[in-house]
Amino acid sequence: MKVSARRKARELAVQGVYSWQMSKNDIAQVELALATSNNMHKVDMVYFQALLRGVAKDASRLDAAMKPYLGRLPEELDPIEKAILRVATYELVDRMDVPYRVIINEAIELAKIFGAEESHKFINGALDKAVRKFRENER
């Protein structure tokens, strides 16, 4: 199966957000490290940068937006689940050009790749509730 340039951008963005959360390094350093250690020619670089920088710039706003749909505090989340939810929430709130179904499906796939065994179910449940508020005009 051919993986799209956007999927690759999301995968790297989740890895970058995770790294940034854990290391507290400047997001530009995280971005540079990812760009130099990965084959970027099949990645939608513009989208990757928008996701990574958007999440880093607005992490507290994204956490607050997602908080009502988690069933626990954002700081209690597994770091990889938090990274996936932050990227997906950024897309739901700030990227109206991307259909919400695509965002949710991509987040589920990312959770299957990077998350714990059942984390895709948690991600799906939280985003399914959140989308009713964030994309009520699209449903």
C-alpha positions as CSV (number, residue, x, y, z in Angstrom):
1,M,0.0,0.0,0.0
2,K,1.3,3.4,-1.0
3,V,1.4,5.7,2.0
4,S,0.4,9.3,1.2
5,A,2.7,12.3,1.7
6,R,0.2,13.7,4.2
7,R,0.2,10.4,6.2
8,K,4.0,10.6,6.4
9,A,3.7,14.2,7.5
10,R,1.3,13.2,10.3
11,E,3.6,10.3,11.4
12,L,6.6,12.6,11.6
13,A,4.6,15.4,13.3
14,V,3.4,13.0,16.0
15,Q,7.0,11.8,16.5
16,G,8.1,15.4,16.6
17,V,5.4,16.5,19.1
18,Y,6.2,13.4,21.3
19,S,9.9,14.3,21.2
20,W,9.2,18.0,22.0
21,Q,6.9,17.0,24.9
22,M,9.5,14.7,26.4
23,S,12.7,16.8,25.7
24,K,11.3,20.3,26.1
25,N,13.7,21.3,23.3
26,D,12.9,24.2,21.0
27,I,10.4,23.0,18.3
28,A,12.8,24.3,15.6
29,Q,15.5,21.9,16.9
30,V,13.0,19.0,16.9
31,E,12.0,19.8,13.4
32,L,15.6,19.9,12.2
33,A,16.4,16.7,13.9
34,L,13.5,14.9,12.2
35,A,14.2,16.4,8.8
36,T,17.8,15.4,8.9
37,S,17.3,11.9,10.2
38,N,14.4,10.9,7.9
39,N,13.9,10.5,4.1
40,M,11.8,13.6,3.6
41,H,11.3,13.5,-0.2
42,K,8.0,11.6,0.2
43,V,6.7,13.8,3.0
44,D,4.4,16.8,2.6
45,M,6.9,19.1,4.2
46,V,4.6,22.1,4.3
47,Y,1.9,20.1,6.1
48,F,4.5,18.5,8.4
49,Q,5.8,22.0,9.4
50,A,2.3,23.4,9.8
51,L,1.3,20.5,12.2
52,L,4.5,20.5,14.2
53,R,4.7,24.3,14.6
54,G,0.9,24.7,15.1
55,V,0.8,22.2,17.9
56,A,3.9,23.6,19.6
57,K,2.6,27.2,19.4
58,D,-0.9,26.3,20.6
59,A,-0.5,23.2,22.8
60,S,-2.3,24.7,25.8
61,R,-5.2,25.9,23.7
62,L,-5.4,22.5,22.0
63,D,-5.3,20.7,25.4
64,A,-8.1,22.9,26.7
65,A,-10.2,22.3,23.6
66,M,-9.8,18.5,23.9
67,K,-10.1,18.3,27.7
68,P,-13.9,17.9,27.9
69,Y,-13.8,14.8,25.7
70,L,-11.0,12.9,27.4
71,G,-12.5,11.5,30.6
72,R,-9.2,12.4,32.3
73,L,-6.9,15.3,32.5
74,P,-4.6,16.0,29.6
75,E,-1.5,15.7,31.9
76,E,-2.7,12.1,32.8
77,L,-2.5,11.0,29.1
78,D,0.1,8.6,27.8
79,P,2.6,10.9,26.0
80,I,2.1,9.3,22.6
81,E,-1.7,9.5,23.0
82,K,-1.3,13.2,23.9
83,A,0.9,13.8,20.8
84,I,-1.7,12.1,18.5
85,L,-4.6,14.0,20.1
86,R,-2.8,17.3,19.9
87,V,-2.1,16.8,16.2
88,A,-5.6,15.7,15.5
89,T,-7.2,18.5,17.5
90,Y,-5.0,21.0,15.7
91,E,-6.3,19.6,12.4
92,L,-9.9,19.6,13.6
93,V,-9.8,23.2,14.9
94,D,-7.4,24.9,12.5
95,R,-7.5,22.9,9.3
96,M,-11.0,23.2,7.9
97,D,-9.6,22.2,4.5
98,V,-9.3,18.6,5.8
99,P,-12.5,16.6,6.3
100,Y,-13.0,15.5,9.9
101,R,-13.4,11.8,8.8
102,V,-9.9,11.9,7.4
103,I,-8.5,13.4,10.5
104,I,-10.1,10.8,12.8
105,N,-9.1,7.9,10.6
106,E,-5.6,9.1,10.4
107,A,-5.4,9.6,14.2
108,I,-6.7,6.0,14.7
109,E,-4.0,4.7,12.3
110,L,-1.3,6.7,14.1
111,A,-2.5,5.2,17.4
112,K,-2.3,1.7,15.9
113,I,1.3,2.4,14.8
114,F,2.6,4.2,17.8
115,G,0.2,3.7,20.7
116,A,-0.5,1.0,23.2
117,E,-2.8,-1.9,22.2
118,E,-6.1,-0.2,23.0
119,S,-5.2,3.4,22.5
120,H,-6.8,3.7,19.1
121,K,-10.2,3.0,20.8
122,F,-9.6,5.8,23.3
123,I,-8.4,8.2,20.5
124,N,-11.5,7.3,18.4
125,G,-13.9,7.9,21.3
126,A,-12.4,11.2,22.3
127,L,-12.3,12.6,18.7
128,D,-15.7,11.3,17.9
129,K,-17.1,13.3,20.8
130,A,-15.0,16.4,20.0
131,V,-15.9,16.5,16.4
132,R,-19.5,17.2,17.3
133,K,-18.4,20.6,18.7
134,F,-15.4,21.4,16.5
135,R,-17.1,20.5,13.2
136,E,-20.8,20.7,13.9
137,N,-21.4,22.5,10.5
138,E,-19.7,19.6,8.7
139,R,-21.6,16.7,10.1
